[in-house]
Amino acid sequence: MTEEAGARAIDALLAEERRYPPQPEFTARANAQADIYDRNFEEFWDTEAKARVSWLAPYDSLYEWDLPYAKWFLGGKLNISYNCVDRHVENGLGDKVAYYWEGEPVDDRRVITYADLQGLVVKAANGFRKLGIERGTHVGVYMGMVPELPITMLALARIGAPFTVVFGGFSPDSLSGRLNDMQCEYLITQDGAWRRGRIFDLKKNADEAMEMAPTVKAAVVLRRGGNEIGWQEGRDHWWHDVVEHESDDPSSCPPEAMDAEDLFFLMYTSGTTARPKGIMHTTAGYLVGTSVTHHYIFDVKPDDVFWCAADIGWITGHSYIVVGPLANATTSVMYEGLPDFPDRDRWWQIVERYKVSILYTAPTTIRTHMKWGPEYAASHDLSSLRLLGSVGEPINPEAWIWYREHVGGGRTPVVDTWWQTETGMILITPLPGLTTLKPGSATKPFPGVEAAVYDDHGNEVPPGGGGYLVIKTPWPAMLRGIYGDPERYQQTYWSRFPGVYFVGDGARKDEDGDFWLMGRVDDVMNVSGHRISTIEVESALVDHPEVAEAAVCGRNDPMTGQAIVAFVTLKGGKEGSPEKMTELRDHVAKVIGPIAKPANIVFTPELPKTRSGKIMRRLLRDVAENRALGDTTTLADASVVEEIKERATVTPTED
Ligand code: WT7
């Protein structure tokens, strides 16, 4: 834990004394009742796994904990697409809406019932199989927020083909890196995706990526944008040619009986090296973990309309747009576009139209709505909302209060849910109707989860103190490793403190046992709720032919949580310019994706280094935050940092 993080958390605690006890009307009907915290760990997961999941063969043992590897529901057989779709149709819920899908162009809507979804999934699975995708085939998915994205994931789950969904905002380099790491043989993509009224050419990126990913032998391309695209005969196939004429009869494509521990998908995420990690999630544990948390934390009832306004390209969408809600036969909203297209009230139109009752989004989006002003929300009837959720980064109390007041009409609980790509499911969270809410605190570990705060020596910090967050017991949806890199898995998560999962976040546990998350403790930044490593951005900068050296850090940003600041030395002692800054920012966008663009670039003839040549990032963070400089005595040349400070003050900040 850095001193600064500690100090910030103390401020937060001192300032934040507002309390929101549960409302009795909510408690009376809540899915989670008070005894849930008394339930024994094994009984809890065993009962829930049997209640919420349909098994083709029962499991022999609940879990096995062979540190650092856990296995869950050993010997059990099941299929995720059966659990998310078929069984609901068999249970008479065929006419229930699975997705209200809203395209970005106004009036572009689809209502997909569970029966529709079953037919669509079966057709896609049949088509994919004819192309050669079979159990165990690795598939990349690079799509926008179209219904065919969850359909693809479910069709692949039906066949038993593990996949990785790559967020549509990632560059060709990022996509090919993932396709190569997973050795994908197929890519499912689309021609173009809508983005603020314009078509973004996904297929062009996919083409570039496939050139660099020789294992990919065929691509399936959904027509969505209608844009002109490149085409490689023999490799590329239109979705409508592959899928449309296939049978939608479920018996034409029975779901594969998957083993509980079969790989379901990989989700790549940033760590402290330039190479993203392929986080492994397996079948049964992920299904149980996401469906159980979805049921209790979002208090979902049969008539609720649930909207997780994330992108399926991230873990949030996998867990809480696709698997959790569908497993629970929930009606969800899925929206393709940006919140301000065509106007800033688009979200509130959607809430009003579908009578959304539960909304789940990220603090950065809440702050954006705050900046736009409450009038957009006020111009629509949001009285259907009864519960709000937040995820992705610590939520500042002001945003929490604004969200509850202006979106939740001052009525709704707000659940601040802490989790990660690696955890697969929410781990620290209030349970609505039970927990006294504190703006800015994710409150308590989910039942069956044991979290703690450790000091540098691995001792538990007494209440009130800050330290490193760790998880002490396994949970069903936990990662099963880093694909192809067991050493990195051991090193990243299990080496800092023996026997416990090292999260990488700082936290404080207060006198009531509530957790306050305080941001990352490693070289990972959190920009708009997405993890980006400093080294990834540095590598992208140094990849530019004119860059000699680069150091990157995050600074606090009122909108995005953190913003990226880069300190760059050009080759041959060249001076920077506003044009060069634009060029370098674009270069980072090209190499990684627009989300990784530095907000600021400070050109400097030298970076502050210790005598042994290590860049002193702590000082760069001081500069980026415009703080007094910390101890500079170990610098090789103390004047360097003063000079950088001066330069930093004249560099403009952009988007
Ligand atoms: C990191 C994980 C899990 C889906 C979104 C991000 C931060 C996440 C919270 C929260 C404070 C949070 C942590 C975590 N984070 N939720 N409610 N309060 N911090 O997934 O990209 O894997 O990032 O996001 O720093 O480690 P991810």
Residues whose N, C-alpha, C, O or C-beta is under 5 A from the ligand:
A	BS01	WT7	T316 S390 V391 G392 E393 P394 I395 D416 T417 W418 W419 Q420 T421 E422 A442 V503 D505 L517 G519 R520 G529 H530 R531
